[in-house]
Amino acid sequence: MVIRQLSLVKGEERFVFRYRTGQEATVIDTFASMAADQRCGFDWFDAAVLSYQMGRRLETELDQIAAFSEDHGR
């Protein structure tokens, strides 16, 4: 499995999330838990931004797989 990383710098805070492929739903749950915690500097906008970045990465990877399959007659 591949280790992925998402980072967010917000003022003096830095949020770094490392996860294995296939664990995206768990990471999104973590975003939601952190955003719901008012003691945390991570808010719903931050969760949305990182979720969007994760989705774009997955979309790019799927496009690459589809292109590879087309090029190799699969």
PyMOL Python script that loads the backbone (N, CA, C, O; Angstrom):
from pymol import cmd

cmd.read_pdbstr("""\
ATOM      1  N   MET A   1       0.841  -1.190   0.000  1.00  0.00           N
ATOM      2  CA  MET A   1       0.000   0.000   0.000  1.00  0.00           C
ATOM      3  C   MET A   1       0.880   1.246   0.000  1.00  0.00           C
ATOM      4  O   MET A   1       2.017   1.237   0.471  1.00  0.00           O
ATOM      5  N   VAL A   2       0.322   2.289  -0.533  1.00  0.00           N
ATOM      6  CA  VAL A   2       1.023   3.565  -0.638  1.00  0.00           C
ATOM      7  C   VAL A   2       0.596   4.458   0.515  1.00  0.00           C
ATOM      8  O   VAL A   2      -0.574   4.477   0.900  1.00  0.00           O
ATOM      9  N   ILE A   3       1.550   5.194   1.061  1.00  0.00           N
ATOM     10  CA  ILE A   3       1.250   6.179   2.107  1.00  0.00           C
ATOM     11  C   ILE A   3       1.001   7.519   1.424  1.00  0.00           C
ATOM     12  O   ILE A   3       1.812   7.979   0.620  1.00  0.00           O
ATOM     13  N   ARG A   4      -0.117   8.130   1.749  1.00  0.00           N
ATOM     14  CA  ARG A   4      -0.478   9.449   1.221  1.00  0.00           C
ATOM     15  C   ARG A   4      -0.326  10.482   2.329  1.00  0.00           C
ATOM     16  O   ARG A   4      -0.288  10.142   3.512  1.00  0.00           O
ATOM     17  N   GLN A   5      -0.239  11.741   1.934  1.00  0.00           N
ATOM     18  CA  GLN A   5      -0.144  12.815   2.918  1.00  0.00           C
ATOM     19  C   GLN A   5      -0.906  14.030   2.421  1.00  0.00           C
ATOM     20  O   GLN A   5      -0.822  14.399   1.250  1.00  0.00           O
ATOM     21  N   LEU A   6      -1.643  14.640   3.320  1.00  0.00           N
ATOM     22  CA  LEU A   6      -2.295  15.925   3.083  1.00  0.00           C
ATOM     23  C   LEU A   6      -1.814  16.875   4.169  1.00  0.00           C
ATOM     24  O   LEU A   6      -1.704  16.497   5.335  1.00  0.00           O
ATOM     25  N   SER A   7      -1.531  18.103   3.779  1.00  0.00           N
ATOM     26  CA  SER A   7      -1.045  19.098   4.746  1.00  0.00           C
ATOM     27  C   SER A   7      -1.839  20.386   4.611  1.00  0.00           C
ATOM     28  O   SER A   7      -2.316  20.741   3.533  1.00  0.00           O
ATOM     29  N   LEU A   8      -1.965  21.067   5.725  1.00  0.00           N
ATOM     30  CA  LEU A   8      -2.628  22.365   5.749  1.00  0.00           C
ATOM     31  C   LEU A   8      -1.880  23.248   6.737  1.00  0.00           C
ATOM     32  O   LEU A   8      -1.697  22.880   7.898  1.00  0.00           O
ATOM     33  N   VAL A   9      -1.452  24.411   6.271  1.00  0.00           N
ATOM     34  CA  VAL A   9      -0.827  25.391   7.146  1.00  0.00           C
ATOM     35  C   VAL A   9      -1.842  26.510   7.345  1.00  0.00           C
ATOM     36  O   VAL A   9      -2.359  27.089   6.389  1.00  0.00           O
ATOM     37  N   LYS A  10      -2.108  26.796   8.613  1.00  0.00           N
ATOM     38  CA  LYS A  10      -3.130  27.784   8.949  1.00  0.00           C
ATOM     39  C   LYS A  10      -2.564  28.662  10.054  1.00  0.00           C
ATOM     40  O   LYS A  10      -2.532  28.279  11.224  1.00  0.00           O
ATOM     41  N   GLY A  11      -2.122  29.840   9.659  1.00  0.00           N
ATOM     42  CA  GLY A  11      -1.477  30.704  10.635  1.00  0.00           C
ATOM     43  C   GLY A  11      -0.210  30.044  11.139  1.00  0.00           C
ATOM     44  O   GLY A  11       0.678  29.708  10.356  1.00  0.00           O
ATOM     45  N   GLU A  12      -0.130  29.861  12.430  1.00  0.00           N
ATOM     46  CA  GLU A  12       1.038  29.212  13.021  1.00  0.00           C
ATOM     47  C   GLU A  12       0.832  27.723  13.214  1.00  0.00           C
ATOM     48  O   GLU A  12       1.734  27.022  13.674  1.00  0.00           O
ATOM     49  N   GLU A  13      -0.360  27.234  12.863  1.00  0.00           N
ATOM     50  CA  GLU A  13      -0.650  25.815  13.013  1.00  0.00           C
ATOM     51  C   GLU A  13      -0.375  25.075  11.708  1.00  0.00           C
ATOM     52  O   GLU A  13      -0.529  25.619  10.614  1.00  0.00           O
ATOM     53  N   ARG A  14       0.033  23.830  11.857  1.00  0.00           N
ATOM     54  CA  ARG A  14       0.254  22.973  10.694  1.00  0.00           C
ATOM     55  C   ARG A  14      -0.423  21.641  10.972  1.00  0.00           C
ATOM     56  O   ARG A  14      -0.165  20.998  11.990  1.00  0.00           O
ATOM     57  N   PHE A  15      -1.289  21.237  10.058  1.00  0.00           N
ATOM     58  CA  PHE A  15      -1.996  19.969  10.177  1.00  0.00           C
ATOM     59  C   PHE A  15      -1.464  19.043   9.091  1.00  0.00           C
ATOM     60  O   PHE A  15      -1.477  19.389   7.910  1.00  0.00           O
ATOM     61  N   VAL A  16      -1.001  17.874   9.492  1.00  0.00           N
ATOM     62  CA  VAL A  16      -0.467  16.895   8.547  1.00  0.00           C
ATOM     63  C   VAL A  16      -1.204  15.580   8.793  1.00  0.00           C
ATOM     64  O   VAL A  16      -1.263  15.087   9.919  1.00  0.00           O
ATOM     65  N   PHE A  17      -1.756  15.030   7.729  1.00  0.00           N
ATOM     66  CA  PHE A  17      -2.492  13.772   7.806  1.00  0.00           C
ATOM     67  C   PHE A  17      -1.802  12.768   6.891  1.00  0.00           C
ATOM     68  O   PHE A  17      -1.676  13.001   5.689  1.00  0.00           O
ATOM     69  N   ARG A  18      -1.359  11.661   7.456  1.00  0.00           N
ATOM     70  CA  ARG A  18      -0.750  10.580   6.682  1.00  0.00           C
ATOM     71  C   ARG A  18      -1.669   9.376   6.783  1.00  0.00           C
ATOM     72  O   ARG A  18      -2.159   9.042   7.862  1.00  0.00           O
ATOM     73  N   TYR A  19      -1.896   8.729   5.652  1.00  0.00           N
ATOM     74  CA  TYR A  19      -2.819   7.596   5.633  1.00  0.00           C
ATOM     75  C   TYR A  19      -2.460   6.659   4.485  1.00  0.00           C
ATOM     76  O   TYR A  19      -1.797   7.054   3.526  1.00  0.00           O
ATOM     77  N   ARG A  20      -2.899   5.438   4.598  1.00  0.00           N
ATOM     78  CA  ARG A  20      -2.687   4.444   3.542  1.00  0.00           C
ATOM     79  C   ARG A  20      -3.828   4.532   2.529  1.00  0.00           C
ATOM     80  O   ARG A  20      -4.955   4.888   2.874  1.00  0.00           O
ATOM     81  N   THR A  21      -3.524   4.207   1.292  1.00  0.00           N
ATOM     82  CA  THR A  21      -4.586   4.169   0.296  1.00  0.00           C
ATOM     83  C   THR A  21      -5.669   3.213   0.795  1.00  0.00           C
ATOM     84  O   THR A  21      -5.381   2.175   1.389  1.00  0.00           O
ATOM     85  N   GLY A  22      -6.897   3.585   0.542  1.00  0.00           N
ATOM     86  CA  GLY A  22      -8.028   2.793   1.011  1.00  0.00           C
ATOM     87  C   GLY A  22      -8.577   3.271   2.345  1.00  0.00           C
ATOM     88  O   GLY A  22      -9.640   2.818   2.769  1.00  0.00           O
ATOM     89  N   GLN A  23      -7.874   4.176   3.014  1.00  0.00           N
ATOM     90  CA  GLN A  23      -8.303   4.686   4.314  1.00  0.00           C
ATOM     91  C   GLN A  23      -8.908   6.089   4.218  1.00  0.00           C
ATOM     92  O   GLN A  23      -9.031   6.788   5.224  1.00  0.00           O
ATOM     93  N   GLU A  24      -9.281   6.488   3.014  1.00  0.00           N
ATOM     94  CA  GLU A  24      -9.785   7.853   2.813  1.00  0.00           C
ATOM     95  C   GLU A  24     -11.028   8.157   3.653  1.00  0.00           C
ATOM     96  O   GLU A  24     -11.146   9.255   4.196  1.00  0.00           O
ATOM     97  N   ALA A  25     -11.943   7.213   3.764  1.00  0.00           N
ATOM     98  CA  ALA A  25     -13.167   7.457   4.546  1.00  0.00           C
ATOM     99  C   ALA A  25     -12.835   7.713   6.018  1.00  0.00           C
ATOM    100  O   ALA A  25     -13.459   8.559   6.658  1.00  0.00           O
ATOM    101  N   THR A  26     -11.871   6.998   6.541  1.00  0.00           N
ATOM    102  CA  THR A  26     -11.455   7.192   7.930  1.00  0.00           C
ATOM    103  C   THR A  26     -10.853   8.584   8.115  1.00  0.00           C
ATOM    104  O   THR A  26     -11.095   9.241   9.128  1.00  0.00           O
ATOM    105  N   VAL A  27     -10.080   9.024   7.146  1.00  0.00           N
ATOM    106  CA  VAL A  27      -9.465  10.357   7.228  1.00  0.00           C
ATOM    107  C   VAL A  27     -10.548  11.434   7.184  1.00  0.00           C
ATOM    108  O   VAL A  27     -10.484  12.410   7.931  1.00  0.00           O
ATOM    109  N   ILE A  28     -11.528  11.261   6.324  1.00  0.00           N
ATOM    110  CA  ILE A  28     -12.620  12.239   6.245  1.00  0.00           C
ATOM    111  C   ILE A  28     -13.404  12.267   7.559  1.00  0.00           C
ATOM    112  O   ILE A  28     -13.823  13.335   8.006  1.00  0.00           O
ATOM    113  N   ASP A  29     -13.602  11.107   8.177  1.00  0.00           N
ATOM    114  CA  ASP A  29     -14.244  11.078   9.504  1.00  0.00           C
ATOM    115  C   ASP A  29     -13.417  11.855  10.522  1.00  0.00           C
ATOM    116  O   ASP A  29     -13.965  12.550  11.378  1.00  0.00           O
ATOM    117  N   THR A  30     -12.096  11.731  10.425  1.00  0.00           N
ATOM    118  CA  THR A  30     -11.205  12.471  11.322  1.00  0.00           C
ATOM    119  C   THR A  30     -11.345  13.974  11.092  1.00  0.00           C
ATOM    120  O   THR A  30     -11.391  14.751  12.046  1.00  0.00           O
ATOM    121  N   PHE A  31     -11.414  14.381   9.818  1.00  0.00           N
ATOM    122  CA  PHE A  31     -11.631  15.805   9.511  1.00  0.00           C
ATOM    123  C   PHE A  31     -12.896  16.304  10.202  1.00  0.00           C
ATOM    124  O   PHE A  31     -12.894  17.365  10.826  1.00  0.00           O
ATOM    125  N   ALA A  32     -13.977  15.528  10.086  1.00  0.00           N
ATOM    126  CA  ALA A  32     -15.259  15.935  10.666  1.00  0.00           C
ATOM    127  C   ALA A  32     -15.172  16.026  12.182  1.00  0.00           C
ATOM    128  O   ALA A  32     -15.689  16.971  12.777  1.00  0.00           O
ATOM    129  N   SER A  33     -14.529  15.063  12.807  1.00  0.00           N
ATOM    130  CA  SER A  33     -14.392  15.085  14.269  1.00  0.00           C
ATOM    131  C   SER A  33     -13.596  16.304  14.725  1.00  0.00           C
ATOM    132  O   SER A  33     -13.959  16.970  15.695  1.00  0.00           O
ATOM    133  N   MET A  34     -12.525  16.581  14.023  1.00  0.00           N
ATOM    134  CA  MET A  34     -11.703  17.740  14.393  1.00  0.00           C
ATOM    135  C   MET A  34     -12.458  19.047  14.175  1.00  0.00           C
ATOM    136  O   MET A  34     -12.381  19.957  15.000  1.00  0.00           O
ATOM    137  N   ALA A  35     -13.186  19.141  13.065  1.00  0.00           N
ATOM    138  CA  ALA A  35     -13.925  20.375  12.765  1.00  0.00           C
ATOM    139  C   ALA A  35     -15.042  20.614  13.784  1.00  0.00           C
ATOM    140  O   ALA A  35     -15.365  21.760  14.096  1.00  0.00           O
ATOM    141  N   ALA A  36     -15.625  19.542  14.297  1.00  0.00           N
ATOM    142  CA  ALA A  36     -16.710  19.666  15.273  1.00  0.00           C
ATOM    143  C   ALA A  36     -16.197  20.069  16.659  1.00  0.00           C
ATOM    144  O   ALA A  36     -16.966  20.555  17.489  1.00  0.00           O
ATOM    145  N   ASP A  37     -14.927  19.872  16.902  1.00  0.00           N
ATOM    146  CA  ASP A  37     -14.321  20.196  18.198  1.00  0.00           C
ATOM    147  C   ASP A  37     -13.911  21.666  18.202  1.00  0.00           C
ATOM    148  O   ASP A  37     -12.940  22.046  17.548  1.00  0.00           O
ATOM    149  N   GLN A  38     -14.643  22.480  18.930  1.00  0.00           N
ATOM    150  CA  GLN A  38     -14.386  23.920  18.937  1.00  0.00           C
ATOM    151  C   GLN A  38     -13.061  24.287  19.599  1.00  0.00           C
ATOM    152  O   GLN A  38     -12.592  25.417  19.457  1.00  0.00           O
ATOM    153  N   ARG A  39     -12.456  23.349  20.318  1.00  0.00           N
ATOM    154  CA  ARG A  39     -11.147  23.603  20.931  1.00  0.00           C
ATOM    155  C   ARG A  39     -10.019  23.476  19.912  1.00  0.00           C
ATOM    156  O   ARG A  39      -8.893  23.906  20.161  1.00  0.00           O
ATOM    157  N   CYS A  40     -10.330  22.890  18.782  1.00  0.00           N
ATOM    158  CA  CYS A  40      -9.333  22.650  17.737  1.00  0.00           C
ATOM    159  C   CYS A  40      -9.357  23.805  16.732  1.00  0.00           C
ATOM    160  O   CYS A  40     -10.424  24.339  16.430  1.00  0.00           O
ATOM    161  N   GLY A  41      -8.218  24.181  16.228  1.00  0.00           N
ATOM    162  CA  GLY A  41      -8.132  25.263  15.252  1.00  0.00           C
ATOM    163  C   GLY A  41      -8.511  24.831  13.846  1.00  0.00           C
ATOM    164  O   GLY A  41      -8.464  25.638  12.918  1.00  0.00           O
ATOM    165  N   PHE A  42      -8.882  23.581  13.679  1.00  0.00           N
ATOM    166  CA  PHE A  42      -9.269  23.005  12.386  1.00  0.00           C
ATOM    167  C   PHE A  42     -10.782  23.146  12.262  1.00  0.00           C
ATOM    168  O   PHE A  42     -11.521  22.622  13.096  1.00  0.00           O
ATOM    169  N   ASP A  43     -11.256  23.854  11.223  1.00  0.00           N
ATOM    170  CA  ASP A  43     -12.695  24.104  11.105  1.00  0.00           C
ATOM    171  C   ASP A  43     -13.285  23.400   9.883  1.00  0.00           C
ATOM    172  O   ASP A  43     -12.591  22.667   9.179  1.00  0.00           O
ATOM    173  N   TRP A  44     -14.570  23.632   9.646  1.00  0.00           N
ATOM    174  CA  TRP A  44     -15.273  22.950   8.553  1.00  0.00           C
ATOM    175  C   TRP A  44     -14.735  23.360   7.183  1.00  0.00           C
ATOM    176  O   TRP A  44     -14.715  22.546   6.259  1.00  0.00           O
ATOM    177  N   PHE A  45     -14.309  24.585   7.046  1.00  0.00           N
ATOM    178  CA  PHE A  45     -13.713  25.011   5.771  1.00  0.00           C
ATOM    179  C   PHE A  45     -12.436  24.225   5.509  1.00  0.00           C
ATOM    180  O   PHE A  45     -12.199  23.775   4.388  1.00  0.00           O
ATOM    181  N   ASP A  46     -11.609  24.059   6.545  1.00  0.00           N
ATOM    182  CA  ASP A  46     -10.379  23.285   6.409  1.00  0.00           C
ATOM    183  C   ASP A  46     -10.702  21.850   6.001  1.00  0.00           C
ATOM    184  O   ASP A  46     -10.045  21.281   5.129  1.00  0.00           O
ATOM    185  N   ALA A  47     -11.718  21.270   6.637  1.00  0.00           N
ATOM    186  CA  ALA A  47     -12.131  19.899   6.307  1.00  0.00           C
ATOM    187  C   ALA A  47     -12.573  19.815   4.847  1.00  0.00           C
ATOM    188  O   ALA A  47     -12.253  18.850   4.152  1.00  0.00           O
ATOM    189  N   ALA A  48     -13.301  20.816   4.389  1.00  0.00           N
ATOM    190  CA  ALA A  48     -13.768  20.823   3.001  1.00  0.00           C
ATOM    191  C   ALA A  48     -12.604  20.938   2.024  1.00  0.00           C
ATOM    192  O   ALA A  48     -12.575  20.249   1.004  1.00  0.00           O
ATOM    193  N   VAL A  49     -11.655  21.801   2.331  1.00  0.00           N
ATOM    194  CA  VAL A  49     -10.495  21.996   1.448  1.00  0.00           C
ATOM    195  C   VAL A  49      -9.699  20.693   1.319  1.00  0.00           C
ATOM    196  O   VAL A  49      -9.363  20.277   0.210  1.00  0.00           O
ATOM    197  N   LEU A  50      -9.401  20.058   2.444  1.00  0.00           N
ATOM    198  CA  LEU A  50      -8.606  18.830   2.390  1.00  0.00           C
ATOM    199  C   LEU A  50      -9.387  17.677   1.768  1.00  0.00           C
ATOM    200  O   LEU A  50      -8.805  16.847   1.070  1.00  0.00           O
ATOM    201  N   SER A  51     -10.690  17.613   2.010  1.00  0.00           N
ATOM    202  CA  SER A  51     -11.521  16.583   1.370  1.00  0.00           C
ATOM    203  C   SER A  51     -11.522  16.771  -0.143  1.00  0.00           C
ATOM    204  O   SER A  51     -11.448  15.800  -0.895  1.00  0.00           O
ATOM    205  N   TYR A  52     -11.605  18.008  -0.580  1.00  0.00           N
ATOM    206  CA  TYR A  52     -11.563  18.310  -2.006  1.00  0.00           C
ATOM    207  C   TYR A  52     -10.220  17.882  -2.605  1.00  0.00           C
ATOM    208  O   TYR A  52     -10.181  17.268  -3.671  1.00  0.00           O
ATOM    209  N   GLN A  53      -9.129  18.207  -1.921  1.00  0.00           N
ATOM    210  CA  GLN A  53      -7.807  17.819  -2.417  1.00  0.00           C
ATOM    211  C   GLN A  53      -7.692  16.303  -2.520  1.00  0.00           C
ATOM    212  O   GLN A  53      -7.130  15.784  -3.485  1.00  0.00           O
ATOM    213  N   MET A  54      -8.219  15.595  -1.532  1.00  0.00           N
ATOM    214  CA  MET A  54      -8.181  14.144  -1.562  1.00  0.00           C
ATOM    215  C   MET A  54      -8.981  13.616  -2.757  1.00  0.00           C
ATOM    216  O   MET A  54      -8.536  12.705  -3.455  1.00  0.00           O
ATOM    217  N   GLY A  55     -10.146  14.184  -2.982  1.00  0.00           N
ATOM    218  CA  GLY A  55     -10.973  13.770  -4.122  1.00  0.00           C
ATOM    219  C   GLY A  55     -10.301  14.022  -5.457  1.00  0.00           C
ATOM    220  O   GLY A  55     -10.369  13.189  -6.361  1.00  0.00           O
ATOM    221  N   ARG A  56      -9.653  15.166  -5.582  1.00  0.00           N
ATOM    222  CA  ARG A  56      -8.936  15.481  -6.831  1.00  0.00           C
ATOM    223  C   ARG A  56      -7.806  14.493  -7.074  1.00  0.00           C
ATOM    224  O   ARG A  56      -7.590  14.061  -8.207  1.00  0.00           O
ATOM    225  N   ARG A  57      -7.081  14.131  -6.015  1.00  0.00           N
ATOM    226  CA  ARG A  57      -5.993  13.157  -6.146  1.00  0.00           C
ATOM    227  C   ARG A  57      -6.550  11.811  -6.615  1.00  0.00           C
ATOM    228  O   ARG A  57      -5.981  11.179  -7.505  1.00  0.00           O
ATOM    229  N   LEU A  58      -7.656  11.376  -6.021  1.00  0.00           N
ATOM    230  CA  LEU A  58      -8.265  10.106  -6.420  1.00  0.00           C
ATOM    231  C   LEU A  58      -8.743  10.158  -7.860  1.00  0.00           C
ATOM    232  O   LEU A  58      -8.584   9.192  -8.608  1.00  0.00           O
ATOM    233  N   GLU A  59      -9.328  11.281  -8.249  1.00  0.00           N
ATOM    234  CA  GLU A  59      -9.798  11.446  -9.625  1.00  0.00           C
ATOM    235  C   GLU A  59      -8.631  11.348 -10.610  1.00  0.00           C
ATOM    236  O   GLU A  59      -8.748  10.690 -11.644  1.00  0.00           O
ATOM    237  N   THR A  60      -7.523  11.990 -10.299  1.00  0.00           N
ATOM    238  CA  THR A  60      -6.332  11.946 -11.157  1.00  0.00           C
ATOM    239  C   THR A  60      -5.808  10.522 -11.278  1.00  0.00           C
ATOM    240  O   THR A  60      -5.455  10.076 -12.370  1.00  0.00           O
ATOM    241  N   GLU A  61      -5.757   9.809 -10.160  1.00  0.00           N
ATOM    242  CA  GLU A  61      -5.272   8.436 -10.183  1.00  0.00           C
ATOM    243  C   GLU A  61      -6.182   7.537 -11.011  1.00  0.00           C
ATOM    244  O   GLU A  61      -5.700   6.684 -11.757  1.00  0.00           O
ATOM    245  N   LEU A  62      -7.494   7.723 -10.886  1.00  0.00           N
ATOM    246  CA  LEU A  62      -8.433   6.925 -11.692  1.00  0.00           C
ATOM    247  C   LEU A  62      -8.290   7.237 -13.174  1.00  0.00           C
ATOM    248  O   LEU A  62      -8.367   6.334 -14.007  1.00  0.00           O
ATOM    249  N   ASP A  63      -8.085   8.493 -13.508  1.00  0.00           N
ATOM    250  CA  ASP A  63      -7.867   8.871 -14.905  1.00  0.00           C
ATOM    251  C   ASP A  63      -6.610   8.204 -15.452  1.00  0.00           C
ATOM    252  O   ASP A  63      -6.599   7.744 -16.594  1.00  0.00           O
ATOM    253  N   GLN A  64      -5.555   8.148 -14.646  1.00  0.00           N
ATOM    254  CA  GLN A  64      -4.314   7.509 -15.075  1.00  0.00           C
ATOM    255  C   GLN A  64      -4.509   6.008 -15.283  1.00  0.00           C
ATOM    256  O   GLN A  64      -3.985   5.442 -16.243  1.00  0.00           O
ATOM    257  N   ILE A  65      -5.249   5.372 -14.403  1.00  0.00           N
ATOM    258  CA  ILE A  65      -5.527   3.935 -14.545  1.00  0.00           C
ATOM    259  C   ILE A  65      -6.335   3.686 -15.809  1.00  0.00           C
ATOM    260  O   ILE A  65      -6.050   2.746 -16.551  1.00  0.00           O
ATOM    261  N   ALA A  66      -7.339   4.515 -16.060  1.00  0.00           N
ATOM    262  CA  ALA A  66      -8.174   4.356 -17.252  1.00  0.00           C
ATOM    263  C   ALA A  66      -7.345   4.545 -18.520  1.00  0.00           C
ATOM    264  O   ALA A  66      -7.501   3.791 -19.480  1.00  0.00           O
ATOM    265  N   ALA A  67      -6.473   5.539 -18.528  1.00  0.00           N
ATOM    266  CA  ALA A  67      -5.633   5.795 -19.700  1.00  0.00           C
ATOM    267  C   ALA A  67      -4.672   4.628 -19.927  1.00  0.00           C
ATOM    268  O   ALA A  67      -4.450   4.221 -21.067  1.00  0.00           O
ATOM    269  N   PHE A  68      -4.106   4.094 -18.858  1.00  0.00           N
ATOM    270  CA  PHE A  68      -3.191   2.951 -18.969  1.00  0.00           C
ATOM    271  C   PHE A  68      -3.933   1.750 -19.539  1.00  0.00           C
ATOM    272  O   PHE A  68      -3.417   1.047 -20.408  1.00  0.00           O
ATOM    273  N   SER A  69      -5.149   1.518 -19.046  1.00  0.00           N
ATOM    274  CA  SER A  69      -5.927   0.388 -19.532  1.00  0.00           C
ATOM    275  C   SER A  69      -6.265   0.528 -21.009  1.00  0.00           C
ATOM    276  O   SER A  69      -6.212  -0.448 -21.758  1.00  0.00           O
ATOM    277  N   GLU A  70      -6.612   1.741 -21.429  1.00  0.00           N
ATOM    278  CA  GLU A  70      -6.928   1.981 -22.837  1.00  0.00           C
ATOM    279  C   GLU A  70      -5.685   1.767 -23.712  1.00  0.00           C
ATOM    280  O   GLU A  70      -5.777   1.204 -24.803  1.00  0.00           O
ATOM    281  N   ASP A  71      -4.526   2.221 -23.225  1.00  0.00           N
ATOM    282  CA  ASP A  71      -3.283   2.093 -23.991  1.00  0.00           C
ATOM    283  C   ASP A  71      -2.827   0.647 -24.105  1.00  0.00           C
ATOM    284  O   ASP A  71      -2.113   0.291 -25.043  1.00  0.00           O
ATOM    285  N   HIS A  72      -3.225  -0.168 -23.179  1.00  0.00           N
ATOM    286  CA  HIS A  72      -2.761  -1.552 -23.154  1.00  0.00           C
ATOM    287  C   HIS A  72      -3.877  -2.543 -23.487  1.00  0.00           C
ATOM    288  O   HIS A  72      -3.755  -3.735 -23.205  1.00  0.00           O
ATOM    289  N   GLY A  73      -4.961  -2.052 -24.084  1.00  0.00           N
ATOM    290  CA  GLY A  73      -6.037  -2.899 -24.575  1.00  0.00           C
ATOM    291  C   GLY A  73      -6.781  -3.685 -23.517  1.00  0.00           C
ATOM    292  O   GLY A  73      -7.226  -4.803 -23.773  1.00  0.00           O
ATOM    293  N   ARG A  74      -6.919  -3.127 -22.358  1.00  0.00           N
ATOM    294  CA  ARG A  74      -7.630  -3.829 -21.281  1.00  0.00           C
ATOM    295  C   ARG A  74      -9.000  -3.267 -21.091  1.00  0.00           C
ATOM    296  O   ARG A  74      -9.744  -3.733 -20.229  1.00  0.00           O
TER     297      ARG A  74
END
""", "prot")
cmd.dss("prot")
cmd.show_as("cartoon", "prot")
cmd.util.cbc("prot")
cmd.orient("prot")
